Amino acid sequence: MSIATTRKPTLIESMACGGAAAAFAVNFTHPIELVKTRMQVTGGGIGATMSGVMKEGGVAAFWKGLPFGWGRELSYTSVKLGAYAPVRNAIGAGPDAGIGMKFLAGALTGGFGSILGNPFDVLKTLAQTNTKGVGLGSLVSDLYRDQGIGGFYRGVEVNIMRACVLNATKMGVYDATKGFVTEQTGWGRKDIKTSFTAAFVAGFFMTVTVSPWDMIRTKLMNQPTDKKIYNGFADCAAKTIKEGGVLSLWRGFIPIWARFAPQATLQLLTIEVIYNAMGYSGI
């Protein structure tokens, strides 16, 4: 389809494209996230964690909690990924704007999307760390019985902060890197080589900035449904540092990067493909 026939998607159209791209990508990255989450909770290494998952339920166990993963992508990521371009354009942070404005657009869409997706985040985390064979329905009913609606929004403060940092880095670096690559190589912004390079770079920087927030969020969301271990974000951060030092906030860095790099690449390449197929202008 020629560039002349493309148009900017509406907010709803773009969110639908973002949700579809993310729901597709999570099928491939969910096992990596499951290993990362268990490492953060148990403090174990990659080999021991993967071995434990295999003993627990075989290869299929790596996809435990995937339905909640789909729910998260269709809510949270449809906003943080799909709404980015329309919001960026609305605040005047187009392709030629400074990286600061791109970070702002990413932070806005990431923060709002995290509020929508928090219940799925909580349930996904509980499902991924569940080693007792509790069914998905029981996880939902037990959480509601013990903590009510509020239980589905535990950890929401750190989740919003994490989402703002994550999406600002992801979309801001991706958008800015696309411009840099285009200038340096002569490739077009819609060229798959440009998108792939920019997505890979964004995945690395996401890991560096988000790992501490990811660690604290996982610990807050993984608290038992019938008791409270941490009294909010600051308490969790302080106890984590006291137990394992500052660097413990980056525990699981390798599996986080192993998840973020392919996930960012898959999501961003897929949404660009969907945009092109629908005749929309890309990011």
Residue pairs with C-beta under 8 A, 6 or more apart in sequence:
1 276
1 279
3 190
5 279
6 279
6 280
6 281
7 279
7 280
7 281
8 85
8 86
8 89
8 280
8 281
9 17
9 85
9 86
9 275
9 278
9 280
9 281
10 86
11 83
11 86
11 87
13 278
13 280
14 82
14 83
14 84
14 85
14 86
14 280
15 78
15 79
15 82
15 83
16 78
16 82
17 82
17 271
17 274
17 275
17 278
17 280
18 77
18 78
18 79
18 80
18 81
18 82
18 83
18 84
18 267
18 271
19 73
19 74
19 75
19 77
19 78
19 81
19 82
20 270
20 271
20 274
21 81
21 82
21 266
21 267
21 268
21 270
21 271
21 274
22 73
22 74
22 77
22 78
22 81
22 267
23 70
23 73
23 74
24 266
24 270
25 73
25 263
25 266
25 267
25 270
26 66
26 69
26 70
26 72
26 73
26 263
27 66
28 262
28 266
29 259
29 262
29 263
29 266
30 62
30 63
30 65
30 66
30 69
31 62
31 63
32 255
32 258
32 259
32 262
33 69
33 128
33 255
33 259
34 53
34 62
34 63
34 64
34 65
34 128
35 46
35 49
35 50
35 53
35 62
35 255
36 252
36 255
36 256
36 258
36 259
37 125
37 128
37 129
37 218
37 222
38 44
38 49
38 52
38 53
38 128
38 129
39 45
39 46
39 49
39 251
39 252
39 255
40 214
40 215
40 218
40 219
40 251
40 252
41 129
41 218
41 219
41 222
42 49
43 244
43 251
44 52
46 254
46 255
52 131
53 61
53 62
54 61
56 131
57 64
64 127
64 128
64 130
65 123
65 124
65 125
65 126
65 127
65 128
65 130
65 136
67 136
68 120
68 123
68 124
68 127
68 136
69 120
69 124
71 117
71 120
71 123
71 124
72 117
72 120
72 121
72 124
75 113
75 116
75 117
75 120
76 113
76 114
76 116
76 117
76 118
76 120
76 121
76 163
77 113
77 117
77 267
78 113
79 109
79 112
79 113
79 116
80 106
80 109
80 110
80 112
80 113
80 114
80 163
80 166
80 167
80 171
81 109
81 171
81 267
81 268
81 271
82 271
83 109
83 112
83 113
84 105
84 106
84 109
84 167
84 171
84 283
85 282
85 283
87 105
87 108
87 109
88 94
88 97
88 101
88 102
88 105
88 171
88 175
91 101
91 104
91 105
91 108
92 101
93 101
93 102
93 104
93 105
95 175
95 178
95 179
95 189
96 179
99 172
99 173
99 175
99 176
102 171
102 172
102 175
102 176
103 168
103 169
103 172
104 168
105 171
105 172
106 164
106 167
106 168
106 169
106 170
106 171
106 172
107 164
107 165
107 167
107 168
109 167
109 171
110 163
110 164
110 165
110 166
110 167
110 168
110 171
111 160
111 163
111 164
111 167
113 163
113 167
114 121
114 156
114 159
114 160
114 162
114 163
114 164
115 156
115 160
118 152
118 153
118 155
118 156
118 159
119 152
119 153
121 155
121 159
121 217
121 221
122 143
122 151
122 152
122 153
122 154
122 155
122 221
123 136
123 139
123 140
123 143
123 152
125 218
125 221
125 222
126 139
126 143
126 221
126 222
126 225
127 136
127 139
129 222
130 139
134 142
142 225
143 151
143 152
143 225
144 151
144 152
145 225
146 225
146 226
147 154
147 225
151 225
154 220
154 221
154 223
155 217
155 220
155 221
157 232
157 233
158 213
158 216
158 217
158 220
158 233
158 236
159 217
159 221
161 213
161 233
162 210
162 213
162 214
162 216
162 217
165 209
165 210
165 213
166 206
166 209
166 210
166 213
169 202
169 205
169 206
169 209
169 210
170 202
170 203
170 206
170 264
171 202
171 283
173 198
173 201
173 202
173 205
173 206
174 198
174 199
174 201
174 202
174 264
174 268
174 283
175 198
175 283
177 197
177 198
177 201
177 202
178 189
178 194
178 195
178 198
178 283
179 189
181 187
181 194
181 197
181 198
182 188
182 189
182 194
185 193
185 194
187 193
187 194
188 194
189 282
190 272
190 276
190 282
192 269
192 272
195 268
195 269
195 272
195 282
196 265
196 269
198 268
199 264
199 265
199 267
199 268
199 269
200 261
200 264
200 265
202 264
202 268
203 257
203 260
203 261
203 262
203 263
203 264
203 265
204 257
204 260
204 261
206 260
206 264
207 253
207 256
207 257
207 260
207 261
210 256
210 260
211 249
211 250
211 252
211 253
211 256
212 237
212 249
212 250
214 252
214 256
215 240
215 248
215 249
215 250
215 251
215 252
216 233
216 236
216 237
216 240
216 249
219 229
219 230
219 236
219 240
220 230
220 232
220 233
220 236
223 229
223 230
230 236
230 239
237 249
240 248
240 249
241 248
241 249
244 251
268 283
271 283
272 282
272 283
275 281
275 282
275 283
276 282
